[in-house]
């Protein structure tokens, strides 16, 4: 059984590399065969990636799309925590 460490303090869990793009997908997640998971992207937990979706990014950002009838994309960025002095 192949395992991968997703960096979330659970250690290595059963996973595989997606055939389109080579990104890591935890075996508990569901990613369609037509989706693209880029080499540095991670899909974990109970995530669902369907259709021709694109998942790309790294520890600092992730881009998902196409979304809706116009085929747009959305990018999430990692924001550092701010602490009051």
WOKA-V680667 format. One record per backbone hydrogen bond with DSSP energy under -0.5 kcal/mol. CO is the residue of the C=O (numbers start at 1). NH is the residue of the N-H. E is the energy in kcal/mol with one decimal. If there is no record, write none. Layout:
BEGIN
co nh e
CO NH E
CO NH E
END
This chain:
BEGIN
co nh e
2 15 -1.9
4 6 -0.7
4 13 -2.4
11 6 -0.6
13 4 -2.4
14 27 -2.4
16 25 -3.2
18 22 -1.4
19 21 -0.8
20 37 -2.6
23 18 -3.1
24 43 -2.3
25 16 -2.3
26 29 -1.9
30 49 -3.0
32 35 -1.0
36 38 -0.6
36 55 -3.1
37 23 -2.5
38 41 -2.1
41 24 -1.4
43 26 -3.1
44 47 -1.3
47 30 -2.8
48 50 -0.5
49 32 -2.6
50 53 -1.3
53 36 -2.8
54 65 -1.3
55 38 -2.8
56 63 -3.2
60 78 -3.0
61 58 -2.4
62 76 -2.9
63 56 -1.9
64 74 -2.7
65 54 -4.9
67 71 -0.6
67 72 -1.4
68 71 -1.0
72 66 -0.6
72 67 -2.6
74 64 -2.9
76 62 -2.2
78 80 -0.5
END
